[in-house]
């Protein structure tokens, strides 16, 4: 199972939000490049980056620092936030980003997911952010009446890399990952799933490992790494244990 450290960008800094609330953010580093290098050195096989400002604006807002990170590390980067068209995806790929995450656009413009997967097969990820099982978009500020499973199933015919499932109620709260909801989603679709939101301790990694065969490929860890609640090297060891 892949352990993926997260770097959320706001005003060029690495921050963490609580439950996706932009008014409840904590700055953990003014140098996201240094953070990315730290995670690479610790053994991460991939880094998860979100342009939070871009999520709200609907277009890239931290492109300069994202390009610097891409130029500084060798491991693949998956990037989301403000990606709403093919031109943006292509420009990020040209800058060294390996995977593009489509969140709000996946619900509102499914034709973009289809076109992106056709042009960049295996390099597109759909990010499904849910509150109580229902999808939320636009930086989690807008609730919908579409279930996470319903949305995920609509993309099964496309050549996606994976789906990232985030439980908004748990994100940034360190209350434990929603193992049951993640397992249920993974069993409902043929696309690999990455768990996200609320990872608090190595026990969360162990619990996800127990249901890994349901189709869970990895887990994204954010705040717990920054507070020291989880050591990345230890998390990777646990994830690779039998």
N, C-alpha and C positions, 0 to 999 in steps of 0.2 A: 504493500500500500504506500502510495506516494505522500510524503509530508511536504506541504507547500506553505512556506512562510508568506505572510501578507504585508504589503506596503501600501497604505492608503495615503494618497496625496491631497493636501489641501493647502493652497497658497505656497506650493513648492516645498512643503514640509511633510514629514511622515507623521501621521496622526492616527488616532483611533476614535471612532464614534461609539456612543452607546445607543443601541437599538436603531441605528441609522439616523439619529437626531443630530443635525448639523450644529445645534446650539449646545450640544453636550460632547464636545471634542477635546481630546488631550493631545498636546504636541509631544512626541517622543524623540524626535530628532529633526534638526534643521538641515541635516545632510542625508537625504535618502540614498545617495550613491554609496556612502559609507555603510549604511544599513544593508543594502543589497550585497555588498562585498562580504559583510559579516556573515550573512546567511549562506552565501556560496562557500565560504571557508568552512562553515560548520557542516557542510555536506548536503545541502539542499539540492534536489535534482531539478527544481523548477521554482520560479518566484511568481507570486500573484500580485499584480499592481492594479490599483483602481484610481482613476482620476476623479476624485469626488466632486471637484468643481465642475468638471466636464459632465458628470451625471446630471447635475442640476441645469447646467447651461444648454445641454444637448449638443455640445461640440467640444473638442479638445481645449483644455485650459492649462495643462501642465506638460505640454509637449516637449519643452526644452529640457526639463529635468528627466523626463522619461527617456529621451534620446541619450542623455548622459549616462543613465543607468544601463541602457542597452549596450552602449559602447564600453562600459567598464566591466561587465560580467560576461561569462562564457555560457552559463546555464540558460535554458529557455525561459522566456518571460511570457506569461499570459496577461493580457491587458484588457481592462474594461473601463467604461465611463466616458460618455459623450461620443460613442461610436455609432453613427446613424446612417452611414452610406459606404459604398464600395471604395470611393476615393480615399476616405479616411483610413479604412482598413489597409489599402495598398500602401499609403504613405507610411503607416506604422510598420508594415512588413519591410518596407525599404529601409527603415531606420533600425532594423534589427530585432523587432518584436516577432516572436514565433507564433503565438496564438492570439486571436482577437476574440473578446467576449462580447456577445450581444445580449443585452438585458432588456431594457424598455423597448428597443427596436424589434426584439424577437416577438413580442406580443402585438405591437402596433403595425409592424411591417414584416410579416412572415415571408413575404416575397424577397426581402433583403437577405434573410437567412438562406433561402434556396439559392439565390444568385451567388452569395458569398461562398457557399459550400461547393457550388459548381466550379467557381473560379479558383478557390483555394481549398480543395478537398483535404479533410483531416486537420485543418488549421483553425476551424471555427468552433467556439464554445458558446453554448447558450447558458446564460446566468438566470436562474429562476429564484427570485427572492420572494419569500412568502411569509405572511402573518396569519397564523391559525389555519394554515393550509391553502390560503388564497393568495394569488399573485399580487405583488405591489410593484409599481414602476416609478420612473422619474425620480431616481434617488430615494426611493421608498416613500415618497411624499403622496403618492396616488394609489389608493386601493382599487382592486378590481373584483369582479365576480367570477373570475376564471380560476379553477383549481390548478395547483402545481402539476398534478398528474395529467390532467387534461391538456395543459400546454405542452408538457414534455412529449406526450404521445403524438402530438401534431408534427413533431420534427423527426420521427423515427425513420422516415424514408430518405432523409438527408445524410450526407457524409460528415457528421459532426465528430470532433475529437471527444467531447464529453459534455455533460451538463453539470453545472455547479448549483447545488441546492443550499440556499441560505435561509435559516430560520431567523427572521428579523427580531423576534421577541428575545432571542438569546444572544444576538450579535453584540460583541463588546461587553457582555455582562459576566462572562466567566461562570455561567450557571450550569454548564455541561451541554454537550452537543445533543441535538435531538436525534438520537440513534434510531428510534422507531420510525419516525417520519421519513428519515433518509433511507432506511431499509425498505419501507413500503414503496417509495418512489422507485428505487433501484430495481425492485422485483416487478414493477409494473411496466418497465420499458426495456428495450434492448441496448440502450445507449449507456456507456459507463457514467457513473455518478461520482462527483466529488462533494464531500460533506463540508459545510461551512456554518459558522455561527455558534458561539458559546463554548468552544473548546477551553476547558479549565485546567485539566491535569492529564497525566499520562494514562489515567484510568479511562478517559474518553477514547484515547487511541486503542486501548485494549478492548473496549466494548465495540468499537467499530471493526476491529480485526475479527471479532467473533462472527460478524455478519458480512464480512468482506465478499464472500462468495455470492451474495445477492446481486452484486454488480457495482460495489463501491470501490472505486479505483484509488481514491486519495482523500485527504482532508486538509483544509486550509486552516492555518493557525495564525491568529493576529495578536490580540491584546496579551494573552498568556505568555507569549514570547517576550514581549516588551516589558512586562512586569517581573519577569523571571520565574513565574509560576511553572513554566515548562522550559526545559533546556532542549534546544533543537537537536543536538547530537543524541541525547537520550531518547527523544521522540522518534528519531529515525531508527535507532536500534530496536525499539519496541515494535515499530511498524514492520520491520524486516524479520522479526522473530517468528518461529513456527508455533 
